[in-house]
């Protein structure tokens, strides 16, 4: 006979995904607006928007002297 117990998994990180999406969109708007407007400038701006937390972490660590 099969066991009728079930496990319930609650995912609580959903709202953070929306926050990160908004942060990416804001960073993309910023980096594309400061680019030179060429195709590769826009592509580079979108890539920078994807990895901007790395820039922030690096500069915070530099300020802390780590």
C-alpha positions, 0 to 999 in steps of 0.5 A: 500500500502506498504511503499517503503522506505528502510533503509541502514545500513553501518557496519564500524567495519569490518577492526577491526575484521581482526586486532583482528584476526591477534593479536590473531594469533600472541598471539597464536604463542607466548603463544604456543611457550613458553609452554612446548609442552604438549597437555594441555600446548598448550591448555592453550597457546591458551586460554591465547591468547584468553584473553591476552587483559585482562592481558594487561589491568590489568598490565596497571591499576597496573602501573597507580596505579588504 
